[in-house]
Protein backbone atom coordinates (compact mmCIF):
# COMPACT_ATOMS: atom_id res chain seq x y z
CA UNK A 1 0.00 0.00 0.00
CA UNK A 2 1.22 3.48 -0.86
CA UNK A 3 -0.59 6.69 0.14
CA UNK A 4 0.05 10.43 -0.12
CA UNK A 5 1.87 11.68 3.00
CA UNK A 6 -0.06 13.98 5.34
CA UNK A 7 1.52 16.21 7.99
CA UNK A 8 0.28 16.72 11.57
CA UNK A 9 -2.03 19.54 10.41
CA UNK A 10 -3.70 17.31 7.81
CA UNK A 11 -2.04 18.95 4.80
CA UNK A 12 -0.62 16.93 1.92
CA UNK A 13 3.15 16.63 1.64
CA UNK A 14 5.32 15.84 -1.33
CA UNK A 15 6.07 12.14 -1.37
CA UNK A 16 4.31 9.04 -0.19
CA UNK A 17 4.13 6.71 2.78
CA UNK A 18 4.35 2.98 2.32
CA UNK A 19 3.99 -0.22 4.33
CA UNK A 20 2.96 0.12 7.99
CA UNK A 21 3.13 3.93 7.94
CA UNK A 22 0.63 4.02 5.07
CA UNK A 23 -1.75 1.69 6.89
CA UNK A 24 -1.50 3.79 10.08
CA UNK A 25 -2.34 6.95 8.14
CA UNK A 26 -5.27 5.20 6.47
CA UNK A 27 -6.59 3.99 9.87
CA UNK A 28 -6.44 7.53 11.26
CA UNK A 29 -8.15 8.93 8.16
CA UNK A 30 -10.93 6.32 8.37
CA UNK A 31 -11.57 7.06 12.05
CA UNK A 32 -11.77 10.80 11.42
CA UNK A 33 -13.95 10.55 8.31
CA UNK A 34 -17.50 11.83 8.64
CA UNK A 35 -20.46 9.64 7.71
CA UNK A 36 -22.16 10.54 4.43
CA UNK A 37 -19.36 12.98 3.54
CA UNK A 38 -17.60 11.18 0.67
CA UNK A 39 -19.49 11.34 -2.62
CA UNK A 40 -18.17 7.96 -3.79
CA UNK A 41 -19.44 6.09 -0.71
CA UNK A 42 -22.15 7.72 1.39
CA UNK A 43 -22.11 4.79 3.85
CA UNK A 44 -18.46 5.39 4.75
CA UNK A 45 -17.41 7.27 7.87
CA UNK A 46 -18.39 7.70 11.52
CA UNK A 47 -21.50 9.58 12.69
CA UNK A 48 -19.41 11.90 14.88
CA UNK A 49 -22.09 14.60 15.05
CA UNK A 50 -24.45 12.06 16.68
CA UNK A 51 -21.85 10.76 19.13
CA UNK A 52 -20.44 14.08 20.25
CA UNK A 53 -23.92 15.21 21.34
CA UNK A 54 -25.52 14.76 24.75
CA UNK A 55 -26.05 11.12 25.89
CA UNK A 56 -24.53 9.31 22.90
CA UNK A 57 -24.95 5.59 22.26
CA UNK A 58 -21.37 4.62 23.12
CA UNK A 59 -21.80 0.95 22.15
CA UNK A 60 -22.95 1.91 18.68
CA UNK A 61 -20.12 4.44 18.37
CA UNK A 62 -17.55 1.83 19.38
CA UNK A 63 -18.96 -0.63 16.82
CA UNK A 64 -18.82 2.02 14.11
CA UNK A 65 -15.21 3.00 14.88
CA UNK A 66 -14.23 -0.68 15.03
CA UNK A 67 -15.86 -1.28 11.63
CA UNK A 68 -13.93 1.65 10.16
CA UNK A 69 -10.62 0.31 11.48
CA UNK A 70 -11.18 -3.25 10.32
CA UNK A 71 -12.25 -2.03 6.87
CA UNK A 72 -8.77 -0.65 6.21
CA UNK A 73 -6.80 -2.76 3.76
CA UNK A 74 -3.78 -4.11 5.62
CA UNK A 75 -5.28 -4.29 9.14
CA UNK A 76 -5.15 -7.90 10.34
CA UNK A 77 -6.65 -7.56 13.82
CA UNK A 78 -7.75 -4.99 16.36
CA UNK A 79 -6.04 -5.41 19.73
CA UNK A 80 -7.10 -2.31 21.70
CA UNK A 81 -9.86 0.23 21.16
CA UNK A 82 -10.38 2.78 23.94
CA UNK A 83 -12.68 5.73 23.37
CA UNK A 84 -12.90 8.51 25.95
CA UNK A 85 -15.79 10.96 25.63
CA UNK A 86 -15.61 14.13 27.69
CA UNK A 87 -17.84 17.13 27.05
CA UNK A 88 -18.21 16.70 23.29
CA UNK A 89 -14.61 15.68 22.86
CA UNK A 90 -13.46 12.21 21.86
CA UNK A 91 -9.98 10.81 22.22
CA UNK A 92 -9.29 7.39 20.80
CA UNK A 93 -6.52 4.92 21.51
CA UNK A 94 -6.16 2.18 18.91
CA UNK A 95 -3.75 -0.70 18.74
CA UNK A 96 -3.91 -3.08 15.81
CA UNK A 97 -1.74 -5.60 13.99
CA UNK A 98 -1.07 -5.09 10.29
CA UNK A 99 -0.26 -7.45 7.43
CA UNK A 100 3.46 -6.83 8.04
CA UNK A 101 2.96 -8.40 11.51
CA UNK A 102 3.69 -5.09 13.21
CA UNK A 103 1.65 -3.84 16.14
CA UNK A 104 0.72 -0.18 15.69
CA UNK A 105 -0.65 2.16 18.37
CA UNK A 106 -2.40 5.41 17.50
CA UNK A 107 -3.77 8.20 19.70
CA UNK A 108 -6.39 10.25 17.88
CA UNK A 109 -8.28 13.37 18.92
CA UNK A 110 -11.58 13.13 17.03
CA UNK A 111 -12.73 16.57 18.18
CA UNK A 112 -10.26 18.66 16.22
C-alpha positions in Angstrom: 0.0 0.0 0.0 1.2 3.5 -0.9 -0.6 6.7 0.1 0.0 10.4 -0.1 1.9 11.7 3.0 -0.1 14.0 5.3 1.5 16.2 8.0 0.3 16.7 11.6 -2.0 19.5 10.4 -3.7 17.3 7.8 -2.0 19.0 4.8 -0.6 16.9 1.9 3.1 16.6 1.6 5.3 15.8 -1.3 6.1 12.1 -1.4 4.3 9.0 -0.2 4.1 6.7 2.8 4.4 3.0 2.3 4.0 -0.2 4.3 3.0 0.1 8.0 3.1 3.9 7.9 0.6 4.0 5.1 -1.7 1.7 6.9 -1.5 3.8 10.1 -2.3 7.0 8.1 -5.3 5.2 6.5 -6.6 4.0 9.9 -6.4 7.5 11.3 -8.1 8.9 8.2 -10.9 6.3 8.4 -11.6 7.1 12.0 -11.8 10.8 11.4 -14.0 10.6 8.3 -17.5 11.8 8.6 -20.5 9.6 7.7 -22.2 10.5 4.4 -19.4 13.0 3.5 -17.6 11.2 0.7 -19.5 11.3 -2.6 -18.2 8.0 -3.8 -19.4 6.1 -0.7 -22.1 7.7 1.4 -22.1 4.8 3.9 -18.5 5.4 4.8 -17.4 7.3 7.9 -18.4 7.7 11.5 -21.5 9.6 12.7 -19.4 11.9 14.9 -22.1 14.6 15.1 -24.4 12.1 16.7 -21.8 10.8 19.1 -20.4 14.1 20.3 -23.9 15.2 21.3 -25.5 14.8 24.8 -26.1 11.1 25.9 -24.5 9.3 22.9 -24.9 5.6 22.3 -21.4 4.6 23.1 -21.8 0.9 22.2 -23.0 1.9 18.7 -20.1 4.4 18.4 -17.5 1.8 19.4 -19.0 -0.6 16.8 -18.8 2.0 14.1 -15.2 3.0 14.9 -14.2 -0.7 15.0 -15.9 -1.3 11.6 -13.9 1.6 10.2 -10.6 0.3 11.5 -11.2 -3.3 10.3 -12.3 -2.0 6.9 -8.8 -0.7 6.2 -6.8 -2.8 3.8 -3.8 -4.1 5.6 -5.3 -4.3 9.1 -5.2 -7.9 10.3 -6.7 -7.6 13.8 -7.8 -5.0 16.4 -6.0 -5.4 19.7 -7.1 -2.3 21.7 -9.9 0.2 21.2 -10.4 2.8 23.9 -12.7 5.7 23.4 -12.9 8.5 25.9 -15.8 11.0 25.6 -15.6 14.1 27.7 -17.8 17.1 27.1 -18.2 16.7 23.3 -14.6 15.7 22.9 -13.5 12.2 21.9 -10.0 10.8 22.2 -9.3 7.4 20.8 -6.5 4.9 21.5 -6.2 2.2 18.9 -3.8 -0.7 18.7 -3.9 -3.1 15.8 -1.7 -5.6 14.0 -1.1 -5.1 10.3 -0.3 -7.4 7.4 3.5 -6.8 8.0 3.0 -8.4 11.5 3.7 -5.1 13.2 1.6 -3.8 16.1 0.7 -0.2 15.7 -0.7 2.2 18.4 -2.4 5.4 17.5 -3.8 8.2 19.7 -6.4 10.3 17.9 -8.3 13.4 18.9 -11.6 13.1 17.0 -12.7 16.6 18.2 -10.3 18.7 16.2 
